Amino acid sequence: MTTTPSPAPAALMLFRIAAGASAAVALTLGVLGSFMDADGVRGVHATLAMVFLVLSLVAGIVSFVYARAIGRKGIGMHGLSVFVLAIAQYGMGELYWTIPHIVLGLAIVLAAGALFSLSMRLAAHAAGA
């Protein structure tokens, strides 16, 4: 069995790390959101939301770069869409739109998890597994 090297191994590794960190922070935000009545949780939730914005931006940029390297635009669009959803989510949180914020939060956890899953499948495919 022969394996073909990935066209951009550094971009793939960055994509995997950024997507994984983004998905982990999104899941953590969801768990923290369920404890919002506890003291001090709102501040931690807001701080992690800003971290998630940065991580989702990095994941979106890196996924777009990797998608261009392998010729699959959909991967980059998925990464950038998670960032766009994160911006909308942050705005809803600042406006205290609770129910839409929760619903979109669930969708973001799924989208960020799917992006991480996609990055891992691409890595396995690039390695020939």
Backbone as CSV, one residue per row, in Angstrom:
resi,resn,N_x,N_y,N_z,CA_x,CA_y,CA_z,C_x,C_y,C_z
1,MET,0.845,-1.175,0.000,0.000,0.000,0.000,0.888,1.235,0.000
2,THR,0.649,2.113,-0.940,1.437,3.351,-0.997,0.617,4.491,-0.426
3,THR,1.324,5.413,0.180,0.647,6.590,0.721,1.162,7.816,-0.004
4,THR,0.258,8.764,-0.174,0.659,10.018,-0.789,0.771,11.066,0.298
5,PRO,1.819,11.858,0.255,1.961,12.884,1.292,0.905,13.972,1.140
6,SER,0.556,14.562,2.241,-0.393,15.665,2.231,0.236,16.859,1.521
7,PRO,-0.540,17.614,0.731,0.040,18.756,0.034,0.481,19.877,0.971
8,ALA,-0.056,19.932,2.167,0.311,20.991,3.113,0.272,20.415,4.529
9,PRO,1.302,19.637,4.915,1.241,18.974,6.225,1.217,19.952,7.402
10,ALA,1.907,21.083,7.287,1.888,22.064,8.386,0.505,22.678,8.529
11,ALA,-0.132,22.990,7.414,-1.481,23.557,7.462,-2.473,22.539,8.014
12,LEU,-2.293,21.271,7.660,-3.176,20.227,8.182,-3.027,20.108,9.694
13,MET,-1.798,20.128,10.176,-1.573,20.019,11.619,-2.177,21.220,12.355
14,LEU,-1.976,22.412,11.818,-2.574,23.609,12.423,-4.094,23.552,12.381
15,PHE,-4.633,23.054,11.280,-6.078,22.905,11.131,-6.623,21.968,12.207
16,ARG,-5.953,20.836,12.405,-6.392,19.875,13.416,-6.346,20.477,14.816
17,ILE,-5.255,21.167,15.143,-5.107,21.755,16.478,-6.150,22.850,16.713
18,ALA,-6.292,23.760,15.739,-7.235,24.873,15.895,-8.674,24.378,15.956
19,ALA,-9.019,23.419,15.108,-10.388,22.892,15.107,-10.673,22.126,16.397
20,GLY,-9.703,21.376,16.883,-9.888,20.638,18.130,-10.030,21.559,19.326
21,ALA,-9.181,22.575,19.394,-9.268,23.536,20.501,-10.584,24.296,20.441
22,SER,-10.997,24.666,19.247,-12.256,25.383,19.074,-13.443,24.530,19.526
23,ALA,-13.449,23.260,19.149,-14.533,22.364,19.546,-14.541,22.143,21.059
24,ALA,-13.356,22.014,21.652,-13.275,21.804,23.104,-13.783,23.025,23.869
25,VAL,-13.412,24.209,23.410,-13.877,25.432,24.082,-15.381,25.612,23.878
26,ALA,-15.888,25.285,22.696,-17.333,25.389,22.450,-18.103,24.469,23.393
27,LEU,-17.614,23.253,23.567,-18.277,22.319,24.476,-18.195,22.816,25.923
28,THR,-17.047,23.358,26.307,-16.889,23.910,27.649,-17.847,25.071,27.881
29,LEU,-18.008,25.918,26.863,-18.951,27.030,26.972,-20.377,26.529,27.185
30,GLY,-20.733,25.467,26.500,-22.062,24.897,26.671,-22.285,24.367,28.070
31,VAL,-21.280,23.685,28.611,-21.395,23.164,29.972,-21.473,24.317,30.970
32,LEU,-20.614,25.322,30.798,-20.652,26.479,31.696,-21.983,27.217,31.610
33,GLY,-22.558,27.257,30.422,-23.835,27.930,30.243,-24.948,27.288,31.056
34,SER,-24.830,25.999,31.300,-25.866,25.332,32.086,-25.746,25.641,33.576
35,PHE,-24.618,26.210,33.996,-24.411,26.609,35.389,-24.410,28.124,35.545
36,MET,-25.136,28.815,34.701,-25.063,30.274,34.656,-25.553,30.946,35.939
37,ASP,-26.352,30.272,36.741,-26.846,30.883,37.978,-25.794,30.917,39.086
38,ALA,-24.735,30.129,38.954,-23.701,30.083,39.992,-22.870,31.365,39.968
39,ASP,-22.292,31.706,41.121,-21.482,32.926,41.232,-20.221,32.820,40.382
40,GLY,-19.944,33.859,39.640,-18.710,33.949,38.875,-18.685,33.207,37.559
41,VAL,-19.708,32.428,37.262,-19.703,31.643,36.029,-19.888,32.537,34.810
42,ARG,-20.689,33.582,34.949,-20.938,34.471,33.810,-19.644,35.107,33.299
43,GLY,-18.772,35.518,34.208,-17.504,36.123,33.798,-16.592,35.133,33.085
44,VAL,-16.528,33.911,33.594,-15.717,32.869,32.952,-16.306,32.533,31.583
45,HIS,-17.632,32.446,31.508,-18.314,32.148,30.251,-18.009,33.244,29.216
46,ALA,-18.063,34.497,29.642,-17.795,35.608,28.720,-16.341,35.611,28.262
47,THR,-15.414,35.317,29.163,-14.000,35.283,28.795,-13.712,34.143,27.822
48,LEU,-14.279,32.971,28.100,-14.093,31.843,27.183,-14.762,32.102,25.839
49,ALA,-15.822,32.890,25.833,-16.474,33.233,24.563,-15.521,34.038,23.680
50,MET,-14.763,34.941,24.294,-13.777,35.705,23.517,-12.651,34.799,23.015
51,VAL,-12.246,33.854,23.847,-11.232,32.880,23.421,-11.772,32.057,22.260
52,PHE,-13.037,31.661,22.350,-13.648,30.890,21.265,-13.703,31.689,19.967
53,LEU,-13.992,32.978,20.063,-13.999,33.810,18.860,-12.635,33.768,18.165
54,VAL,-11.575,33.920,18.935,-10.227,33.911,18.365,-9.897,32.531,17.787
55,LEU,-10.200,31.484,18.544,-9.915,30.130,18.063,-10.711,29.790,16.813
56,SER,-11.968,30.202,16.765,-12.771,29.907,15.574,-12.285,30.709,14.370
57,LEU,-11.770,31.911,14.604,-11.178,32.681,13.507,-9.935,31.979,12.986
58,VAL,-9.070,31.546,13.883,-7.852,30.839,13.476,-8.216,29.547,12.745
59,ALA,-9.165,28.792,13.288,-9.591,27.552,12.636,-10.186,27.832,11.254
60,GLY,-10.942,28.906,11.137,-11.524,29.260,9.848,-10.471,29.631,8.819
61,ILE,-9.494,30.425,9.226,-8.422,30.831,8.303,-7.589,29.629,7.889
62,VAL,-7.198,28.818,8.864,-6.359,27.660,8.553,-7.122,26.644,7.712
63,SER,-8.403,26.445,7.994,-9.182,25.513,7.175,-9.308,26.025,5.746
64,PHE,-9.428,27.326,5.604,-9.510,27.907,4.260,-8.190,27.725,3.512
65,VAL,-7.071,27.946,4.196,-5.750,27.761,3.576,-5.553,26.302,3.177
66,TYR,-5.894,25.384,4.080,-5.733,23.967,3.766,-6.674,23.549,2.642
67,ALA,-7.903,24.055,2.655,-8.862,23.711,1.605,-8.361,24.153,0.234
68,ARG,-7.739,25.315,0.179,-7.180,25.776,-1.103,-6.022,24.892,-1.538
69,ALA,-5.235,24.416,-0.571,-4.087,23.571,-0.910,-4.514,22.230,-1.488
70,ILE,-5.641,21.692,-1.010,-6.089,20.390,-1.499,-7.213,20.498,-2.528
71,GLY,-7.697,21.718,-2.769,-8.706,21.918,-3.800,-10.122,21.569,-3.388
72,ARG,-10.452,21.722,-2.122,-11.815,21.429,-1.639,-12.331,22.637,-0.868
73,LYS,-13.027,23.531,-1.575,-13.483,24.788,-0.974,-14.475,24.603,0.166
74,GLY,-15.222,23.542,0.159,-16.242,23.328,1.183,-15.671,23.262,2.590
75,ILE,-14.461,22.735,2.715,-13.821,22.646,4.029,-13.568,24.047,4.575
76,GLY,-13.061,24.908,3.741,-12.803,26.287,4.163,-14.077,27.033,4.494
77,MET,-15.118,26.811,3.716,-16.390,27.477,3.990,-16.993,26.998,5.303
78,HIS,-16.830,25.722,5.612,-17.330,25.201,6.894,-16.583,25.868,8.048
79,GLY,-15.276,25.976,7.919,-14.485,26.625,8.964,-14.863,28.082,9.159
80,LEU,-15.039,28.799,8.067,-15.414,30.214,8.171,-16.845,30.378,8.680
81,SER,-17.715,29.423,8.365,-19.100,29.534,8.844,-19.174,29.376,10.364
82,VAL,-18.293,28.572,10.944,-18.266,28.446,12.410,-17.897,29.800,13.024
83,PHE,-16.950,30.501,12.397,-16.570,31.822,12.900,-17.716,32.822,12.776
84,VAL,-18.417,32.812,11.666,-19.550,33.728,11.478,-20.646,33.432,12.501
85,LEU,-20.916,32.159,12.747,-21.895,31.801,13.774,-21.427,32.247,15.158
86,ALA,-20.119,32.169,15.404,-19.582,32.601,16.700,-19.774,34.097,16.904
87,ILE,-19.619,34.873,15.846,-19.840,36.323,15.952,-21.303,36.605,16.302
88,ALA,-22.226,35.941,15.591,-23.651,36.121,15.884,-23.963,35.673,17.311
89,GLN,-23.352,34.578,17.733,-23.570,34.060,19.081,-23.080,35.040,20.138
90,TYR,-21.933,35.624,19.911,-21.385,36.585,20.866,-22.306,37.801,20.982
91,GLY,-22.800,38.264,19.849,-23.725,39.398,19.858,-24.998,39.095,20.619
92,MET,-25.545,37.901,20.419,-26.760,37.524,21.154,-26.502,37.418,22.650
93,GLY,-25.317,36.967,23.015,-24.968,36.894,24.427,-24.869,38.268,25.052
94,GLU,-24.277,39.212,24.330,-24.161,40.580,24.834,-25.510,41.266,24.946
95,LEU,-26.447,40.879,24.076,-27.793,41.458,24.112,-28.735,40.714,25.056
96,TYR,-28.236,39.664,25.707,-29.020,38.844,26.632,-30.243,38.220,25.958
97,TRP,-30.094,37.788,24.710,-31.149,37.054,24.024,-30.961,35.575,24.376
98,THR,-31.497,35.168,25.494,-31.158,33.883,26.097,-31.538,32.678,25.245
99,ILE,-32.782,32.570,24.850,-33.229,31.369,24.128,-32.529,31.239,22.769
100,PRO,-32.487,32.299,21.931,-31.736,32.154,20.678,-30.251,31.866,20.909
101,HIS,-29.690,32.431,21.985,-28.288,32.211,22.326,-28.043,30.729,22.653
102,ILE,-28.957,30.122,23.370,-28.825,28.706,23.721,-28.963,27.826,22.483
103,VAL,-29.956,28.112,21.667,-30.206,27.305,20.467,-29.014,27.401,19.508
104,LEU,-28.536,28.613,19.264,-27.382,28.764,18.375,-26.131,28.151,18.996
105,GLY,-26.029,28.204,20.324,-24.890,27.583,21.003,-24.836,26.085,20.753
106,LEU,-25.979,25.437,20.801,-26.020,23.997,20.502,-25.590,23.722,19.069
107,ALA,-26.051,24.558,18.148,-25.662,24.388,16.742,-24.155,24.617,16.561
108,ILE,-23.597,25.563,17.289,-22.165,25.844,17.174,-21.342,24.694,17.727
109,VAL,-21.777,24.113,18.826,-21.059,22.953,19.374,-21.032,21.828,18.333
110,LEU,-22.163,21.591,17.685,-22.212,20.564,16.644,-21.332,20.928,15.446
111,ALA,-21.381,22.181,15.011,-20.592,22.604,13.850,-19.097,22.562,14.140
112,ALA,-18.689,23.014,15.323,-17.267,22.980,15.684,-16.797,21.535,15.840
113,GLY,-17.629,20.692,16.414,-17.282,19.271,16.526,-17.174,18.612,15.163
114,ALA,-18.062,18.974,14.257,-18.013,18.422,12.902,-16.756,18.886,12.169
115,LEU,-16.356,20.133,12.388,-15.133,20.633,11.766,-13.921,19.868,12.284
116,PHE,-13.874,19.608,13.583,-12.771,18.835,14.139,-12.781,17.409,13.586
117,SER,-13.960,16.805,13.517,-14.070,15.463,12.951,-13.587,15.433,11.503
118,LEU,-13.950,16.446,10.755,-13.504,16.544,9.366,-11.987,16.662,9.291
119,SER,-11.401,17.459,10.170,-9.945,17.613,10.144,-9.245,16.295,10.468
120,MET,-9.820,15.516,11.360,-9.213,14.228,11.699,-9.368,13.234,10.551
121,ARG,-10.495,13.251,9.872,-10.676,12.351,8.725,-9.738,12.726,7.591
122,LEU,-9.517,14.028,7.397,-8.574,14.449,6.363,-7.167,13.996,6.700
123,ALA,-6.820,14.056,7.974,-5.498,13.623,8.401,-5.327,12.123,8.147
124,ALA,-6.350,11.352,8.465,-6.279,9.911,8.237,-6.195,9.606,6.743
125,HIS,-6.943,10.358,5.949,-6.908,10.159,4.502,-5.546,10.532,3.932
126,ALA,-4.980,11.641,4.413,-3.668,12.086,3.937,-2.579,11.093,4.328
127,ALA,-2.740,10.423,5.473,-1.739,9.464,5.927,-1.926,8.100,5.254
128,GLY,-3.031,7.939,4.522,-3.269,6.698,3.813,-3.939,5.627,4.657
129,ALA,-4.490,6.008,5.816,-5.143,5.019,6.686,-6.524,4.674,6.189
